[in-house]
C-alpha cells in the first residue's frame, strides 16, 4: 500500500475539481486502513472525511484525527450519543432521525451538526421528496441541531444523467431556505465530479479516485495505484493438447504451460481465471 499515492491522488483531484474535497474512507479505507488512508488524504489537501457508519467515524476520532467527519448510515442501533460526544457530523434522511438526534443532543447539551440527505433519483438513501417539508421543518425547529449541508447521491455516469437530480437538489435547497436553513450543497462522487463540473457545487465526496481507481476508464486522469496484489507461482507444468484441466474440465486445444497460483476465494478471487501462456 502506498500512502504517498493516496496523498498525490487527493492533490490531483483537488486541483481538477477546484472545490473542497471530502475524502471518503469508509469500509476500512477501502481495505487500506481507514486511519492511515484518512491521514494521507488530509495531507493531500482533503478538508474533511466521510464514512458510512458512526462506528467508523468514532474510530477515526479515537485515533486522534480532528478534521470534520460525516457519517451517513444511521440505523436503529447506531451509537448516536457517542458520535455526538466525539463531534461527528450526522446525515439524517428522515424527520424521525432528525428528531431523535435533536433529543440526544439536547440531553448532552451539545449542538448536533447535520447534513440532510435528500433523494433525487438513486433510490438508495435520502429523504423522499414527499417528506422534504417535514424534514426541513424538524431541523429548523430543533434548538439542539445546526444544519450545515444538504446533499444527495447521484445516479449516472454521463452529464445528461445529472440534469434531473441537480434540478431536484436545487428545488430541495429552495425549500430548505424557505424553512430558514442556509446549507451548503454537495452531490458529486468521483465519477460525477470528473465528467460534469456542474455537480461539484460546494464540495465533492471522493472515494475510489483517491485510491487510484480511474472514474472514467477511457479518460484516465493519471491517478497512482495505491495497492498491488502479489503472489508467487507454486508450480508450473506443461500439458498436451486434448488434456482436461480444472473442475470445469476445460479441454485444451493447444499445448499449454499452466502455472498454479496459491490464491482463491479466501482472498476475494471468486471466479477461476485462465490466462493463455505460450508453450516453450
Order of alpha helices (4+ residues) and beta strands (2+ residues): alpha-beta-alpha-alpha-beta-alpha-beta-alpha-beta-alpha-beta-alpha-beta-alpha-beta-alpha-beta-beta-beta-beta-beta
